[in-house]
Amino acid sequence: MDGEYEAFAELLPDERVLCAVDGGRIVGYLFVSLDARHHLHPLEETLRFDGGYVRRVFVHPDHRNRGIATALVSRAREWARERDADAVHALVALDNRPSRWTFEANGFEPRHEHVYYRLFGLTHRSIERLEPE
């Protein structure tokens, strides 16, 4: 597996990969699942997502700012709806503006905020759960 796609090793058995391809090369991808449980290392907990759950959105730097991520998220919503999902969810760090804009462009809005800290490494990060209206 090419170094650019090491994330594919994280793919869970019940997940699908949606890819954007240009000239036979993958230039973007995301993972999508239905009614899944995911262990989230930053939060150190397992969350259940009823309906669709989108994660691991990536676009190669040479292909960014062309609407690829927005199109992938839109297709993930369609994929989940085709399988009768009532909702679609995503978790996005509050400080990750490009991801927030991508999901907001697809009608997602914040529903829940998850905050985590690490005491001895002095880490703090906030993550919002986004869902379409």
N, C-alpha and C positions, 0 to 999 in steps of 0.2 A: 504494500500500500504506500503510495506516495506520501511524503512527509506533510504535505498540505492537507491531507485528509486523515490525519491521525484520529480526529474526533470520531470517525466512523467506527472505531473500535469500541466506542461508548454506546453504540446503538443497542437498544434493548430488543428482546425478541418480539415484543408487541408494537414496536415503533416502525414507521416508514420514513424513508428519506425522500424528500422532494428536491430535485436538482434543477438548476438553470445551466444550460449547456450552450457554449459558443464555439463553433468550429470543432466539435467533437470533444471539447475539454470542459469539465465541470468548472463553472465560474462562481457558483453559489449553491447553497443547500440549506435545508433545515430539517429537523426531526419533528414528526407529529405522531401522536398516539391518541387512543380513545380510552376513556374510563380507566386511567392508569394511576399507579402509585409510583412516585419517584422519590428517591432519597436525595435530598439536597444538601450537599456537603457544607456550603457556607452557613446554612441554617442548622445543620446537624439534626435534621429531622426528616421524616417521610411525610409527604403531602399526597392526598388523593385529589385527582382532578376528574370530576364528573363531566363527561363530554370530551371535547378535544383539548389537547395540550400541545403547544408549540414551544420548542426549545432549540437551542444550538443554531440560531440563524447566523449564517456566515456568507459574505461575499468577498471574493478575492480583491485585494486593494486596487488592482489595475482596472477593475470593473465596477467600482463603487460610484455612487451618485448618478446612477442610470435607471433607478427604479426596480432593480432586480430583487432586492430584499422585500420591497413593498409587494411586488408581484408574487413572490414565493409565499408570503404571509396570506395574501388573498387566496391563492390556490389551496393553502392548508385549510383555510376556513371552508372553502367549497368542498374539499375532501371530507372534512368532518361532517358537514351538512348532508352530503351524499350518503353518509352512514348513520343518519338520524341523530346526530349530536345536537342537543339543545343549546349548548354553550361551547365556547372555545376560550381557553385560558393561556396566559403567558406570564412569566415572571421577568421583570426588567429592573435592573438597578436604577435607582433614582438619578444617579449621575451619568447614566448612559443615554445621552440625548439622542444620538442617531437611532438607537433601538426604540426609544420612546416615540420619536417622530414616525418611524416605520409602522409601529402598531397603531398609533393614533390616526395615521392616514388610512388605516383599514377599519376605523370605527371603534377601536378599543379605547377603554377609559379605565382609570384606576378604580379598584374595588376594595382592596385590602392592602395594608402595608405590613411587611415583615422586616424587623430590624434585628441585626445580630451584632454581637460584640465578642471580642477575644481579649481577655484581661491582660495576660502577660505579653502578648504581641501588640497590645493597644490597637486593635482593629475595630472599626465600626463600619457597617454598611447597611443601607436600607434598600429593600427590594419591594416593588409594588406588584401585586397581582393585577393584571389587566384583562379585561373582558370586553367584547363588543357590546354596544348599547342594545 
